[in-house]
């Protein structure tokens, strides 16, 4: 059932501009899948869905395959347009984003394939990145800020 549901999610986000978990749950229920928002949230996380801008301040869920992701102009633009600030503490970098854009920024960061970055966790408007060694943090922040130019 989970595989069918997640396949349907990918189909729905390609067909419709779905911008919230609730809207996705509603579409799934219309398609005969009895789901809650919590189930949809887990599916979004497992499928690595991210929100992308569709213009006029609107966003929608999208699937970006990490195997095929390249650092292209679109990811750079998402990063540049969505990041509000970058700060750090110890070996953690904290990136504040526009509301709803942290997952997209996290995807862009993952695509940058910085070997110094152990991993990123994205919420709604904040991305936390753990860096292997504290002495690498400033170098990475400079590289990130350069990509925003």
C-alpha positions as CSV (number, residue, x, y, z in Angstrom):
1,X,0.0,0.0,0.0
2,X,2.8,2.4,0.9
3,X,4.5,2.0,-2.5
4,X,1.2,2.6,-4.3
5,X,0.5,5.6,-2.2
6,X,3.9,7.1,-2.7
7,X,3.7,6.5,-6.5
8,X,0.4,8.3,-6.5
9,X,2.0,11.2,-4.6
10,X,4.6,11.5,-7.3
11,X,1.9,11.4,-10.0
12,X,-0.2,14.0,-8.1
13,X,2.6,16.5,-7.6
14,X,3.4,16.3,-11.3
15,X,-0.2,16.9,-12.3
16,X,-1.2,19.5,-9.7
17,X,0.4,22.5,-8.0
18,X,0.1,21.1,-4.5
19,X,1.5,23.4,-1.9
20,X,0.5,21.9,1.5
21,X,0.5,18.6,3.2
22,X,-3.2,19.0,3.8
23,X,-3.9,19.6,0.1
24,X,-1.9,16.5,-0.8
25,X,-3.8,14.4,1.8
26,X,-7.1,15.7,0.4
27,X,-6.1,14.6,-3.2
28,X,-4.9,11.2,-1.9
29,X,-8.2,10.7,-0.1
30,X,-10.1,11.6,-3.3
31,X,-8.0,8.9,-5.0
32,X,-9.1,6.3,-2.5
33,X,-6.1,6.4,-0.1
34,X,-7.3,6.9,3.5
35,X,-4.4,9.0,4.8
36,X,-3.7,11.5,7.6
37,X,-1.5,14.6,7.5
38,X,1.1,12.7,9.6
39,X,1.2,9.9,7.0
40,X,1.7,12.5,4.2
41,X,4.4,14.2,6.2
42,X,6.3,10.9,6.5
43,X,5.9,10.2,2.8
44,X,7.1,13.6,1.8
45,X,10.2,13.1,4.0
46,X,10.8,9.6,2.6
47,X,10.4,10.7,-1.0
48,X,12.7,13.7,-0.4
49,X,10.1,16.1,-1.8
50,X,10.9,19.7,-1.7
51,X,9.0,22.9,-2.3
52,X,9.9,24.9,-5.4
53,X,8.8,28.4,-6.5
54,X,6.2,28.5,-9.3
55,X,6.1,32.3,-9.5
56,X,4.0,35.1,-8.0
57,X,5.1,34.0,-4.5
58,X,3.5,30.6,-4.9
59,X,5.2,27.2,-4.2
60,X,4.5,23.6,-4.9
61,X,5.9,20.2,-3.9
62,X,8.4,18.7,-6.4
63,X,10.6,15.7,-6.6
64,X,14.3,16.2,-7.3
65,X,16.2,13.0,-7.8
66,X,19.5,13.2,-5.9
67,X,21.1,10.8,-8.3
68,X,20.4,13.2,-11.2
69,X,20.8,16.6,-9.5
70,X,23.5,18.9,-10.8
71,X,24.4,22.3,-9.5
72,X,22.5,24.2,-12.1
73,X,21.3,27.7,-12.4
74,X,17.9,26.8,-11.0
75,X,19.3,25.3,-7.7
76,X,21.6,28.3,-7.4
77,X,18.7,30.7,-7.9
78,X,16.6,28.8,-5.3
79,X,19.5,29.1,-2.8
80,X,20.1,32.8,-3.7
81,X,16.5,33.8,-3.6
82,X,15.5,31.8,-0.5
83,X,18.4,32.4,2.0
84,X,17.9,35.2,4.5
85,X,21.0,34.7,6.7
86,X,23.8,32.3,7.4
87,X,25.4,32.0,10.8
88,X,27.2,29.3,12.8
89,X,28.0,28.0,16.2
90,X,30.9,25.5,16.6
91,X,30.7,23.0,13.8
92,X,27.0,23.8,13.0
93,X,25.9,26.2,10.2
94,X,22.4,27.6,10.6
95,X,20.7,28.9,7.4
96,X,17.5,31.0,7.8
97,X,15.3,30.9,4.7
98,X,12.0,32.3,3.5
99,X,9.0,30.4,5.0
100,X,8.6,27.0,3.4
101,X,11.9,27.1,1.5
102,X,14.2,25.3,3.9
103,X,13.7,21.9,2.2
104,X,14.6,23.4,-1.2
105,X,17.7,25.1,0.2
106,X,18.6,21.8,1.8
107,X,18.3,20.0,-1.5
108,X,20.5,22.7,-3.1
109,X,23.1,22.2,-0.4
110,X,23.0,18.4,-0.8
111,X,23.5,18.9,-4.5
112,X,26.6,21.0,-3.9
113,X,28.2,17.8,-2.6
114,X,30.5,19.5,0.0
115,X,32.5,16.6,1.4
116,X,33.0,18.7,4.6
117,X,29.2,18.7,5.3
118,X,28.2,15.6,7.2
119,X,24.5,16.3,6.8
120,X,21.7,18.8,6.7
121,X,18.3,18.9,8.4
122,X,15.6,21.2,7.0
123,X,12.5,22.5,8.8
124,X,10.2,25.1,7.4
125,X,12.5,28.1,7.5
126,X,15.7,26.8,8.9
127,X,18.5,24.5,7.7
128,X,21.0,23.0,10.1
129,X,24.3,21.7,8.6
130,X,26.8,19.7,10.6
131,X,30.3,20.2,9.5
132,X,33.0,17.6,10.1
133,X,35.5,20.0,11.6
134,X,34.9,23.3,13.2
135,X,37.9,24.9,11.3
136,X,36.1,24.2,8.0
137,X,33.0,26.2,8.9
138,X,34.2,29.7,7.8
139,X,35.4,28.4,4.5
140,X,32.1,26.7,3.8
141,X,30.1,29.8,4.8
142,X,32.3,31.9,2.4
143,X,31.6,29.5,-0.4
144,X,27.9,29.6,0.3
145,X,27.8,33.4,0.4
146,X,29.8,33.5,-2.9
147,X,27.1,31.3,-4.5
148,X,24.5,33.9,-3.5
149,X,26.3,36.6,-5.6
